Amino acid sequence: MAATTSKKWFAVYTRPRWEKKVHKLLEEKGIESYCPLNKVHRKWSDRIKIVDEPLFKSYVFVKVNEEEKTPVRMTEGVVNFIYWLGKPAIIKEKEIEAIKKFLNDFHDVEVSSFEIKAGKKVRVDSGIFMGKQGTVRKVLNKKVEVVIESIGFVLSAYIDKSKIVLLEK
């Protein structure tokens, strides 16, 4: 029963431009929700104004247990949970805290995904090579061939992109 009562952060996909509304509706239901808002300078013809815009378009984060997932899905504006490898993607508490701190310290933040290219240094984040560093040799759809130098040999493995972290840009 402990598994159903422990709350974890999940990413929820919303209808376009519904992030703030969904956040408000979830909070009205008593569900812990976080919609990261980015303070952005917007220029009109007569003035410049600072407005709060969602940092991630069509995403809201919720901290729920298993029983609360259905009420989240039934909330107007929620499309579904974001899935990763067939299950709702769990977001680490420290990642939510890092987003909050980053938005508190900076304005006009831009979101972009990193591009994995041949020659880039990476660290394997899970699996039997967890913690090992290597160099990307090839990129093939969702797999990356990483060369891991170890004990005088070069090991080459095809690793899922989701399991590696870019060490340099």
C-alpha positions as CSV (number, residue, x, y, z in Angstrom):
1,M,0.0,0.0,0.0
2,A,3.0,2.3,0.5
3,A,3.6,2.4,-3.3
4,T,0.1,3.9,-3.9
5,T,0.5,6.6,-1.3
6,S,3.9,7.8,-2.3
7,K,3.6,10.9,-4.5
8,K,5.9,11.4,-7.6
9,W,6.1,14.2,-10.1
10,F,4.8,13.5,-13.6
11,A,4.6,15.6,-16.8
12,V,1.1,16.1,-18.2
13,Y,0.3,17.1,-21.8
14,T,-2.3,19.8,-22.1
15,R,-4.4,21.4,-24.9
16,P,-2.5,24.2,-26.6
17,R,-2.4,27.4,-24.5
18,W,-4.2,25.7,-21.6
19,E,-1.2,25.4,-19.2
20,K,-2.3,28.0,-16.7
21,K,-6.0,27.0,-16.8
22,V,-5.1,23.3,-16.2
23,H,-2.8,24.3,-13.3
24,K,-5.6,26.3,-11.7
25,L,-8.2,23.5,-12.2
26,L,-5.8,20.9,-10.7
27,E,-5.2,23.1,-7.7
28,E,-8.9,23.5,-7.2
29,K,-9.2,19.7,-7.1
30,G,-6.5,19.7,-4.4
31,I,-3.9,18.2,-6.7
32,E,-0.3,19.5,-6.4
33,S,0.5,21.1,-9.7
34,Y,3.4,23.2,-11.1
35,C,3.3,25.3,-14.2
36,P,6.7,26.8,-14.7
37,L,6.3,30.4,-15.7
38,N,9.0,32.4,-17.5
39,K,9.0,36.2,-17.2
40,V,9.4,37.4,-20.8
41,H,9.8,40.9,-22.1
42,R,7.1,41.6,-24.8
43,K,7.2,44.7,-26.9
44,W,4.0,46.4,-28.0
45,S,4.0,49.5,-30.3
46,D,3.7,51.8,-27.3
47,R,5.5,49.9,-24.4
48,I,7.5,46.9,-23.2
49,K,5.7,44.7,-20.7
50,I,6.9,41.7,-18.7
51,V,4.5,38.8,-19.0
52,D,4.4,35.3,-17.5
53,E,4.5,32.6,-20.2
54,P,4.6,28.9,-19.6
55,L,8.2,27.7,-20.0
56,F,7.2,24.4,-21.6
57,K,4.4,24.7,-24.1
58,S,1.5,22.3,-23.4
59,Y,3.2,20.8,-20.3
60,V,2.2,21.0,-16.6
61,F,3.8,19.0,-13.8
62,V,1.7,17.2,-11.2
63,K,2.8,15.5,-7.9
64,V,0.4,12.6,-7.5
65,N,0.0,9.0,-6.3
66,E,-1.6,6.2,-8.3
67,E,-5.2,7.1,-7.0
68,E,-4.9,10.7,-8.1
69,K,-3.9,9.9,-11.7
70,T,-7.5,9.4,-12.9
71,P,-8.7,12.8,-11.5
72,V,-5.7,14.4,-13.3
73,R,-6.7,12.7,-16.6
74,M,-10.3,13.8,-16.2
75,T,-9.4,17.4,-15.7
76,E,-10.6,19.7,-18.5
77,G,-7.7,20.6,-20.8
78,V,-5.5,17.6,-19.9
79,V,-4.8,15.4,-22.9
80,N,-2.8,12.7,-21.0
81,F,0.4,12.0,-19.1
82,I,3.7,12.1,-21.0
83,Y,4.8,8.5,-21.5
84,W,8.4,7.3,-21.6
85,L,9.1,3.6,-22.4
86,G,5.4,2.7,-22.1
87,K,4.9,4.3,-18.6
88,P,4.1,7.8,-17.4
89,A,7.4,9.7,-17.3
90,I,8.5,10.3,-13.7
91,I,10.2,13.6,-13.1
92,K,12.8,13.7,-10.3
93,E,12.1,16.1,-7.4
94,K,15.5,17.7,-7.9
95,E,14.7,18.5,-11.5
96,I,11.5,20.3,-10.5
97,E,13.5,22.2,-7.8
98,A,16.2,23.0,-10.4
99,I,13.5,24.5,-12.8
100,K,12.1,26.6,-9.9
101,K,15.5,27.9,-8.9
102,F,16.5,28.6,-12.5
103,L,13.3,30.6,-13.2
104,N,13.7,32.4,-10.0
105,D,17.2,33.5,-10.9
106,F,16.7,34.2,-14.7
107,H,14.2,35.8,-17.0
108,D,13.6,35.4,-20.8
109,V,14.7,31.7,-20.5
110,E,14.6,29.7,-23.8
111,V,14.0,26.0,-23.9
112,S,15.9,23.8,-26.4
113,S,16.8,20.2,-26.6
114,F,20.4,19.2,-27.0
115,E,21.7,17.6,-30.2
116,I,23.8,14.5,-30.1
117,K,26.5,14.5,-32.8
118,A,29.4,12.3,-33.7
119,G,32.5,13.3,-31.7
120,K,30.6,14.7,-28.7
121,K,31.6,13.5,-25.2
122,V,28.8,11.8,-23.3
123,R,28.2,9.9,-20.0
124,V,26.0,6.8,-19.9
125,D,23.2,7.4,-17.3
126,S,21.8,3.9,-16.9
127,G,22.4,0.3,-17.8
128,I,25.6,-1.8,-17.5
129,F,27.7,1.1,-18.7
130,M,26.2,3.5,-16.2
131,G,28.7,6.3,-15.2
132,K,31.1,5.5,-18.0
133,Q,32.1,8.3,-20.3
134,G,32.7,7.9,-24.0
135,T,32.6,9.6,-27.4
136,V,29.7,9.4,-29.8
137,R,30.7,7.6,-33.0
138,K,27.4,7.4,-34.9
139,V,23.8,8.6,-34.3
140,L,21.0,6.3,-35.7
141,N,17.4,7.3,-35.0
142,K,16.9,6.6,-31.2
143,K,20.3,4.8,-30.8
144,V,23.8,6.2,-30.4
145,E,27.0,4.3,-31.0
146,V,29.3,5.3,-28.1
147,V,33.0,4.4,-27.9
148,I,34.0,3.7,-24.3
149,E,37.7,3.4,-23.7
150,S,38.4,1.0,-20.9
151,I,41.4,-1.1,-19.8
152,G,43.3,-0.4,-23.0
153,F,40.4,-1.6,-25.2
154,V,37.8,0.3,-27.1
155,L,34.2,-0.9,-26.4
156,S,31.6,0.2,-28.8
157,A,27.9,-0.1,-27.9
158,Y,24.6,1.1,-29.3
159,I,22.9,2.9,-26.5
160,D,19.4,4.4,-26.3
161,K,19.6,8.3,-26.6
162,S,17.5,8.5,-23.4
163,K,20.3,6.8,-21.4
164,I,23.1,9.2,-22.2
165,V,24.0,12.7,-21.0
166,L,25.9,15.2,-23.1
167,L,29.0,16.4,-21.3
168,E,30.0,19.2,-23.7
169,K,28.1,21.4,-26.2
